[in-house]
Amino acid sequence: MAIGPRLDLRQSQSLVMTPQLQQAIKLLALSNLEIEAFIAEEIEKNPLLEATGTREEVAPEPEGGDAPDDDFTFDPTDAEPTTDRLVEFGDATADNPLDVDYDAETFHHDSAADSVRGQDGGLGLEGGSGGSSDEAPDIDAYVAATIDLHEHLERQAGEVLEGEELTIARHLIDLIDEAGYFTGQTFELSQRLGVALYHVERVLGVIQTFDPSGVGARTLAECIAIQAKEADRYDPAMAKLIDNLDLLARGGIPQLRRLCGVDEEDMVDMLRELRGYDPKPGLRFGGEPAQPVSPDIFISKTKDGWAIELNRATLPRLIVDRDYYSELNAGADKGGKAWLSECLASANWLVKALDQRARTILKVSREIVKQQEAFFLKGVEHLKPMTLKTVADAIGMHESTVSRVTSNKYLMCERGLHELKYFFTSGVAAADGDGAVSAEAVKSQIAKLIAAEGDDILSDDKLVELLNAKGFDLARRTVAKYREAIGLGSSVQRRRQRAMRAA
């Protein structure tokens, strides 16, 4: 066999992740609010894109009904492929727009959100998420009025200190965490600033007189002691109680009475007063402002089944301005026409990807409602075990697609606001061997049993017996794990807490 160079032709298939395909995948994992921000960025970059009002492409359909977007095939020439097929056979250059005139009369009442029931899909919620009302409270005003703890302390420091003391105070304030505790070392700070230690300690003492009461403390005991002093209740008995908070946490009430030298009545008064103090005073000001959660999907029960729709209040309607494209293209040179063609292809792809995202979300949501219908009708105790693969196999999509669709998205129904991931839970074997129950259902039962335990505190072994009687086949360690997961203490801890409340 001769050795030498030669040319061969080979034919192969491979998946090329173009920017457009990466964008389609990224869009699936974004929430409606994140999509709104993404669209705003795209409009700034692409002159052919225009957002008007809210999105109204997809109407709610009864569960089990024949929906046009349910007819998903694996034909790469399909005009409306699934997101999986967009990724595999995506063509961003195809001029196959999905934008239409949504101002037409035929689209005015195509979903529950367009009727008098409002954006909540008839759930009876006041001021549905994403909507607006003149009488509604201005949440932005509350957020704007939020004052940072450090800013609040620096304002007070500027009123009572000046010069070198004010400089020291600012360094001390920088070392106060969001809970209001001083986390630094006064000795290290004095060395760094080149001032006497007693000077730093004195300024820290001034900061500890600031609002909120207890700020600047180095320990929990010091924080409580500052508040007790300001309330003029820091007598020797209270000082002894504050110095032995660890004993209080263990429920050693008799020992505390002996240490403090008080009778039972005085101890009750001291404990009641102690509970009135704030162990983390800085949290009144600290941290990032809470961000409201807006539902991405509305679900309501109708006479024909389940109405499932997207929250269009947070989805702008995106269209491609073809008149503007024709106007610009007519007077453009060769380079300008090439750029406009790229903008048109990008706009068409984005509109198609957004439309397919909406259809995919609804398809997954319908399957979740179908699988978990008992939950929507009867509550969390009837939540069934479900995995991503279960839904993916049922709707003919890849498991990773379902995972992206259910990320960062919330569902609003008559039973409240739930993240889509909430419906995917592990299973616990039933005592009779017939099927399995959701871990969330078990947690709900444990919470109910403990809430109704009364004076007879239930041990984990007793919880196992009661749960077994209800049809849950659980080991003691599993019960303990679920109990801790929902923030409930052991029987010893609960008995100790009850004794402290009764004291």
C-alpha positions as CSV (number, residue, x, y, z in Angstrom):
1,M,0.0,0.0,0.0
2,A,1.5,3.3,-1.1
3,I,2.0,6.0,1.5
4,G,1.1,9.5,0.3
5,P,-1.3,12.4,0.6
6,R,-4.9,12.0,-0.8
7,L,-8.2,13.8,-0.6
8,D,-11.3,12.1,0.9
9,L,-15.0,13.4,1.1
10,R,-17.0,12.5,4.2
11,Q,-20.5,13.3,5.1
12,S,-21.4,13.7,8.8
13,Q,-24.0,15.4,11.1
14,S,-23.1,17.5,14.1
15,L,-24.9,19.9,16.4
16,V,-23.5,23.5,16.0
17,M,-24.4,25.8,18.9
18,T,-24.9,29.0,17.1
19,P,-25.6,32.2,19.1
20,Q,-29.3,32.0,18.1
21,L,-29.5,28.4,19.4
22,Q,-27.8,29.4,22.6
23,Q,-30.3,32.2,22.9
24,A,-33.3,29.9,22.5
25,I,-32.0,27.6,25.2
26,K,-31.3,30.6,27.5
27,L,-34.8,32.0,27.1
28,L,-36.4,28.8,28.4
29,A,-34.7,29.2,31.9
30,L,-35.7,32.9,32.3
31,S,-38.7,34.1,34.2
32,N,-41.2,36.5,32.7
33,L,-39.6,39.5,34.5
34,E,-36.2,38.4,33.2
35,I,-37.6,38.0,29.7
36,E,-39.0,41.6,29.9
37,A,-35.5,42.9,30.7
38,F,-34.0,40.8,28.0
39,I,-36.4,42.1,25.4
40,A,-35.7,45.7,26.4
41,E,-32.0,45.1,25.7
42,E,-32.7,43.5,22.3
43,I,-34.9,46.4,21.3
44,E,-32.1,48.8,22.0
45,K,-29.8,46.8,19.7
46,N,-32.3,45.9,16.9
47,P,-34.2,48.8,15.3
48,L,-36.7,46.4,13.7
49,L,-38.0,45.1,17.0
50,E,-40.9,46.8,18.7
51,A,-42.7,46.0,21.9
52,T,-46.3,47.2,22.3
53,G,-48.6,46.5,25.2
54,T,-48.7,43.0,26.6
55,R,-48.3,39.7,24.9
56,E,-51.6,37.9,23.8
57,E,-50.5,35.1,21.5
58,V,-51.5,32.2,23.7
59,A,-54.9,31.7,25.1
60,P,-55.8,29.3,28.0
61,E,-57.2,26.0,27.0
62,P,-59.1,23.4,29.0
63,E,-56.9,20.5,30.2
64,G,-57.1,17.6,27.8
65,G,-58.5,19.8,25.0
66,D,-57.1,19.7,21.4
67,A,-54.7,22.5,21.3
68,P,-52.8,23.5,18.1
69,D,-49.5,23.7,20.1
70,D,-50.0,20.1,21.4
71,D,-49.4,18.8,17.9
72,F,-45.6,18.6,18.3
73,T,-43.8,16.5,15.8
74,F,-40.2,15.7,15.1
75,D,-40.3,16.9,11.5
76,P,-37.4,19.4,11.1
77,T,-39.4,21.2,8.4
78,D,-42.3,21.9,10.8
79,A,-43.3,25.5,10.9
80,E,-43.7,25.4,14.6
81,P,-41.1,23.0,16.0
82,T,-40.6,22.3,19.6
83,T,-37.7,24.0,21.4
84,D,-35.8,20.7,21.2
85,R,-36.2,20.8,17.5
86,L,-35.3,24.5,17.3
87,V,-32.0,23.6,18.9
88,E,-31.4,20.7,16.5
89,F,-32.6,22.2,13.3
90,G,-32.7,25.9,14.0
91,D,-32.4,28.3,11.1
92,A,-32.1,31.9,12.1
93,T,-32.0,33.2,8.5
94,A,-35.5,31.9,7.6
95,D,-37.9,34.7,7.1
96,N,-40.9,33.0,8.7
97,P,-42.3,35.6,11.1
98,L,-44.8,34.9,13.8
99,D,-45.7,38.5,14.4
100,V,-49.3,39.5,13.4
101,D,-51.6,42.4,14.1
102,Y,-52.6,41.7,17.6
103,D,-54.7,44.8,17.7
104,A,-57.3,43.1,15.6
105,E,-60.7,42.7,17.2
106,T,-60.5,38.9,17.1
107,F,-57.7,38.8,19.7
108,H,-59.4,41.1,22.2
109,H,-61.1,38.4,24.2
110,D,-59.1,35.2,23.5
111,S,-58.2,34.4,27.1
112,A,-59.5,34.6,30.7
113,A,-57.2,37.5,31.4
114,D,-59.0,39.6,28.8
115,S,-62.4,39.2,30.4
116,V,-63.8,41.1,33.4
117,R,-62.1,38.5,35.7
118,G,-58.8,40.2,35.3
119,Q,-55.2,39.0,35.0
120,D,-55.6,36.4,37.7
121,G,-57.5,34.1,35.4
122,G,-60.7,34.4,37.6
123,L,-59.0,33.4,40.8
124,G,-60.5,36.4,42.6
125,L,-57.2,38.0,43.5
126,E,-57.2,41.7,44.1
127,G,-54.9,43.5,41.7
128,G,-53.4,40.6,39.9
129,S,-49.6,40.4,39.7
130,G,-48.2,42.7,37.1
131,G,-51.3,44.8,37.0
132,S,-51.7,48.3,38.1
133,S,-54.3,50.2,40.1
134,D,-54.5,53.8,41.2
135,E,-55.5,52.7,44.7
136,A,-52.8,50.0,45.0
137,P,-49.9,50.7,47.3
138,D,-46.8,52.0,45.6
139,I,-44.2,49.3,46.3
140,D,-41.5,51.3,44.6
141,A,-42.0,54.1,47.1
142,Y,-41.4,51.7,50.0
143,V,-38.2,50.4,48.3
144,A,-37.0,53.9,47.6
145,A,-37.5,54.9,51.2
146,T,-35.5,52.0,52.6
147,I,-32.5,53.2,54.6
148,D,-29.3,51.2,54.9
149,L,-28.2,50.4,58.4
150,H,-24.7,51.9,57.8
151,E,-26.2,55.1,56.4
152,H,-28.6,55.4,59.4
153,L,-25.7,55.0,61.8
154,E,-23.4,57.5,60.0
155,R,-26.2,60.1,60.1
156,Q,-26.4,59.8,63.8
157,A,-22.6,59.8,64.2
158,G,-22.4,63.0,62.2
159,E,-24.8,64.7,64.6
160,V,-22.9,63.9,67.8
161,L,-19.3,63.4,66.7
162,E,-16.7,65.4,64.8
163,G,-13.1,65.4,63.7
164,E,-11.0,62.4,64.7
165,E,-13.9,60.8,66.6
166,L,-16.1,60.9,63.5
167,T,-13.4,59.2,61.5
168,I,-13.1,56.4,64.1
169,A,-16.9,56.1,64.2
170,R,-17.0,55.6,60.4
171,H,-14.4,52.8,60.5
172,L,-16.3,51.2,63.4
173,I,-19.6,51.4,61.5
174,D,-18.0,49.7,58.5
175,L,-17.3,46.7,60.7
176,I,-21.0,46.3,61.8
177,D,-22.8,43.5,60.0
178,E,-26.4,43.6,58.8
179,A,-27.7,42.2,62.1
180,G,-26.2,45.1,64.0
181,Y,-23.2,43.4,65.6
182,F,-19.6,44.8,65.6
183,T,-17.5,42.1,64.0
184,G,-14.1,43.7,64.2
185,Q,-11.4,44.0,66.8
186,T,-11.0,47.4,68.6
187,F,-7.3,46.7,69.2
188,E,-6.6,46.0,65.5
189,L,-8.5,49.2,64.6
190,S,-6.6,51.3,67.0
191,Q,-3.3,50.0,65.6
192,R,-4.4,50.7,62.0
193,L,-5.6,54.2,62.8
194,G,-2.7,55.0,65.2
195,V,-5.0,56.1,68.1
196,A,-5.3,54.9,71.7
197,L,-7.3,51.8,72.4
198,Y,-9.5,53.6,75.0
199,H,-10.3,56.2,72.4
200,V,-11.7,53.5,70.0
201,E,-13.6,51.8,72.9
202,R,-15.1,55.2,73.9
203,V,-16.4,55.9,70.4
204,L,-17.8,52.3,70.1
205,G,-19.6,53.0,73.4
206,V,-21.2,56.1,71.8
207,I,-22.3,54.1,68.7
208,Q,-23.9,51.6,71.1
209,T,-26.3,54.4,72.2
210,F,-27.5,54.9,68.7
211,D,-30.8,53.7,67.2
212,P,-31.7,50.9,66.9
213,S,-31.1,49.9,70.5
214,G,-28.5,47.2,70.8
215,V,-26.5,48.1,67.7
216,G,-22.7,47.9,67.9
217,A,-22.8,45.0,70.4
218,R,-20.1,42.3,70.1
219,T,-22.1,39.4,71.6
220,L,-25.8,38.6,72.1
221,A,-25.5,39.1,75.8
222,E,-24.0,42.6,75.3
223,C,-26.8,43.4,72.8
224,I,-29.5,42.4,75.2
225,A,-27.7,44.2,78.1
226,I,-27.7,47.5,76.1
227,Q,-31.4,47.3,75.5
228,A,-32.1,46.4,79.1
229,K,-30.0,49.5,80.2
230,E,-31.9,51.8,77.9
231,A,-35.2,50.4,79.4
232,D,-33.8,51.0,82.9
233,R,-34.3,47.3,83.8
234,Y,-30.6,46.3,84.1
235,D,-30.6,45.3,87.7
236,P,-28.4,42.6,89.3
237,A,-30.9,39.9,88.7
238,M,-31.4,40.8,85.0
239,A,-27.6,41.1,84.6
240,K,-27.2,37.5,86.0
241,L,-29.9,36.3,83.6
242,I,-28.3,37.9,80.6
243,D,-24.9,36.4,81.6
244,N,-26.4,32.9,81.6
245,L,-28.3,32.9,78.3
246,D,-26.8,29.5,77.5
247,L,-28.4,28.0,80.6
248,L,-31.7,29.6,79.5
249,A,-31.4,28.0,76.1
250,R,-31.1,24.6,77.7
251,G,-34.3,25.2,79.7
252,G,-32.6,25.4,83.1
253,I,-35.2,27.6,84.7
254,P,-34.8,26.3,88.3
255,Q,-31.0,26.9,88.2
256,L,-31.6,30.4,86.8
257,R,-33.9,31.3,89.7
258,R,-31.2,30.2,92.2
259,L,-28.5,32.2,90.3
260,C,-30.6,35.3,90.0
261,G,-32.0,35.0,93.6
262,V,-35.6,35.6,92.5
263,D,-38.8,33.7,93.1
264,E,-41.0,32.2,90.4
265,E,-43.1,35.2,89.8
266,D,-40.1,37.5,89.3
267,M,-38.5,35.0,86.9
268,V,-41.7,35.0,84.8
269,D,-41.6,38.8,84.6
270,M,-37.9,38.7,83.6
271,L,-38.4,36.1,80.9
272,R,-41.3,38.1,79.5
273,E,-39.2,41.2,79.4
274,L,-36.3,39.3,77.8
275,R,-38.5,38.1,75.0
276,G,-39.4,41.7,74.2
277,Y,-35.8,42.5,73.3
278,D,-34.5,42.3,69.7
279,P,-31.5,39.9,69.3
280,K,-30.8,41.3,65.8
281,P,-31.6,45.0,65.8
282,G,-29.9,45.8,62.6
283,L,-32.3,43.7,60.5
284,R,-34.8,46.5,60.7
285,F,-32.7,48.4,58.2
286,G,-30.3,45.9,56.7
287,G,-30.1,43.8,53.6
288,E,-31.3,44.1,50.1
289,P,-35.0,45.1,49.7
290,A,-37.3,42.1,49.2
291,Q,-38.1,41.5,45.6
292,P,-41.7,40.7,44.8
293,V,-42.4,37.4,43.1
294,S,-44.6,37.6,40.1
295,P,-46.4,34.5,38.9
296,D,-45.5,33.4,35.4
297,I,-48.6,31.1,35.0
298,F,-52.2,31.4,36.1
299,I,-54.3,28.2,36.7
300,S,-58.0,28.2,37.4
301,K,-60.8,25.6,37.5
302,T,-63.5,26.0,34.9
303,K,-66.5,24.0,33.9
304,D,-64.6,22.6,30.9
305,G,-61.5,21.7,32.9
306,W,-58.4,23.7,33.8
307,A,-57.6,27.1,32.3
308,I,-53.9,27.6,32.0
309,E,-52.4,30.8,30.7
310,L,-49.3,32.9,30.9
311,N,-49.2,36.1,32.9
312,R,-49.2,38.5,30.0
313,A,-48.9,41.5,32.2
314,T,-45.2,40.7,32.5
315,L,-44.7,39.7,28.8
316,P,-44.4,42.5,26.3
317,R,-45.8,41.8,22.9
318,L,-42.9,41.8,20.4
319,I,-43.3,42.4,16.7
320,V,-41.1,43.0,13.7
321,D,-41.6,46.4,12.0
322,R,-41.4,45.4,8.3
323,D,-42.5,48.8,7.1
324,Y,-39.5,50.3,8.7
325,Y,-37.3,47.6,7.3
326,S,-38.5,48.3,3.7
327,E,-38.0,52.0,4.2
328,L,-34.4,51.6,5.5
329,N,-33.6,48.9,2.9
330,A,-34.6,51.1,0.0
331,G,-32.0,53.7,0.7
332,A,-29.2,51.6,2.1
333,D,-26.0,50.7,0.4
334,K,-24.7,47.1,0.1
335,G,-23.2,47.1,3.6
336,G,-26.3,48.6,5.1
337,K,-28.6,46.0,3.4
338,A,-26.4,43.2,4.8
339,W,-26.7,44.6,8.3
340,L,-30.5,45.0,7.9
341,S,-30.8,41.4,6.7
342,E,-29.0,40.3,9.9
343,C,-31.3,42.4,12.0
344,L,-34.3,41.0,10.3
345,A,-33.1,37.4,10.7
346,S,-32.3,38.0,14.4
347,A,-35.7,39.6,15.0
348,N,-37.6,36.8,13.3
349,W,-35.6,34.2,15.3
350,L,-36.3,36.0,18.6
351,V,-40.0,36.3,17.9
352,K,-40.2,32.6,17.0
353,A,-38.1,31.6,20.0
354,L,-40.3,33.6,22.4
355,D,-43.5,32.2,20.9
356,Q,-42.1,28.6,21.2
357,R,-41.0,29.4,24.8
358,A,-44.6,30.3,25.6
359,R,-46.0,27.2,24.0
360,T,-43.4,25.0,25.7
361,I,-44.2,26.5,29.2
362,L,-47.9,25.9,28.6
363,K,-47.3,22.4,27.4
364,V,-45.2,21.5,30.5
365,S,-47.7,23.3,32.8
366,R,-50.6,21.3,31.4
367,E,-48.8,18.1,32.1
368,I,-48.0,19.2,35.6
369,V,-51.6,20.0,36.2
370,K,-52.6,16.6,34.7
371,Q,-50.2,14.7,36.9
372,Q,-50.9,16.7,40.1
373,E,-54.6,17.3,39.7
374,A,-55.3,15.9,43.1
375,F,-53.1,18.6,44.6
376,F,-55.1,21.4,42.9
377,L,-58.4,19.9,44.0
378,K,-57.6,18.7,47.5
379,G,-54.3,20.2,48.7
380,V,-50.7,19.3,49.5
381,E,-51.5,16.0,51.2
382,H,-52.5,14.7,47.8
383,L,-49.3,15.8,46.1
384,K,-47.8,12.8,44.2
385,P,-44.2,11.9,43.6
386,M,-43.1,13.2,40.2
387,T,-39.8,13.6,38.3
388,L,-38.6,15.7,35.4
389,K,-38.3,12.5,33.3
390,T,-42.0,11.6,34.0
391,V,-43.1,14.9,32.5
392,A,-40.5,14.8,29.7
393,D,-41.6,11.4,28.6
394,A,-45.3,12.3,28.7
395,I,-44.9,15.4,26.4
396,G,-42.2,14.0,24.1
397,M,-39.4,16.5,25.2
398,H,-36.0,16.1,26.6
399,E,-35.5,16.1,30.3
400,S,-33.2,19.1,30.2
401,T,-35.8,21.1,28.4
402,V,-38.3,20.5,31.1
403,S,-35.7,21.4,33.7
404,R,-35.1,24.7,32.1
405,V,-38.8,25.4,31.7
406,T,-39.5,24.8,35.4
407,S,-36.6,27.0,36.6
408,N,-37.3,30.4,38.1
409,K,-41.0,30.2,37.3
410,Y,-44.0,30.5,39.6
411,L,-47.5,29.2,39.2
412,M,-50.6,30.9,40.8
413,C,-53.6,28.8,41.6
414,E,-56.4,28.7,44.2
415,R,-53.9,27.1,46.6
416,G,-51.4,29.9,46.4
417,L,-48.2,30.8,44.7
418,H,-45.8,27.8,44.0
419,E,-42.6,27.4,42.2
420,L,-42.9,24.9,39.4
421,K,-40.0,22.9,40.9
422,Y,-42.3,22.5,44.0
423,F,-44.3,19.9,42.1
424,F,-41.3,17.6,41.5
425,T,-40.8,15.7,44.7
426,S,-39.3,12.3,45.8
427,G,-41.6,9.5,46.8
428,V,-42.2,7.7,50.0
429,A,-43.5,4.1,50.0
430,A,-47.0,3.6,51.2
431,A,-47.6,1.3,54.2
432,D,-49.9,-0.9,52.2
433,G,-47.4,-1.2,49.3
434,D,-49.9,0.4,46.9
435,G,-48.0,3.2,45.2
436,A,-46.1,6.0,46.9
437,V,-46.8,9.4,48.4
438,S,-44.9,12.7,48.0
439,A,-42.3,13.8,50.5
440,E,-44.2,17.2,50.7
441,A,-47.3,15.3,51.8
442,V,-45.4,13.6,54.5
443,K,-44.0,16.9,55.8
444,S,-47.5,18.3,55.8
445,Q,-48.7,15.4,57.9
446,I,-45.8,15.8,60.4
447,A,-46.5,19.5,60.8
448,K,-50.1,18.8,61.5
449,L,-49.4,16.1,64.0
450,I,-47.0,18.3,65.9
451,A,-49.2,21.4,65.8
452,A,-52.0,19.3,67.4
453,E,-49.9,17.5,70.0
454,G,-51.0,19.5,73.0
455,D,-49.4,18.8,76.3
456,D,-48.4,15.3,75.2
457,I,-45.2,16.0,73.2
458,L,-44.8,13.4,70.4
459,S,-41.5,11.7,70.1
460,D,-40.1,10.7,66.7
461,D,-41.0,7.1,67.4
462,K,-44.6,8.1,68.2
463,L,-44.7,10.1,65.0
464,V,-43.6,7.0,63.1
465,E,-46.5,5.0,64.6
466,L,-49.1,7.7,63.8
467,L,-47.8,8.2,60.3
468,N,-47.8,4.4,59.7
469,A,-51.4,4.3,60.8
470,K,-52.1,7.0,58.1
471,G,-50.5,4.8,55.4
472,F,-46.9,6.2,55.4
473,D,-44.2,3.6,55.6
474,L,-41.3,5.6,57.2
475,A,-38.3,4.9,59.3
476,R,-37.5,7.0,62.4
477,R,-34.5,8.7,60.8
478,T,-36.6,9.7,57.8
479,V,-39.2,11.3,60.1
480,A,-36.5,13.2,61.9
481,K,-35.0,14.4,58.6
482,Y,-38.4,15.7,57.4
483,R,-39.2,17.2,60.8
484,E,-35.9,19.2,60.7
485,A,-36.5,20.2,57.1
486,I,-39.6,22.0,58.0
487,G,-37.9,23.7,61.0
488,L,-39.4,21.8,63.9
489,G,-37.3,20.8,66.8
490,S,-37.1,17.4,68.5
491,S,-39.5,16.4,71.3
492,V,-36.9,17.5,73.9
493,Q,-36.5,20.9,72.3
494,R,-40.3,21.4,71.9
495,R,-40.9,20.4,75.5
496,R,-38.2,22.9,76.6
497,Q,-39.7,25.7,74.5
498,R,-43.2,25.0,75.9
499,A,-41.8,25.2,79.5
500,M,-40.2,28.5,78.7
501,R,-43.4,29.9,77.3
502,A,-45.3,28.7,80.3
503,A,-42.8,30.2,82.8
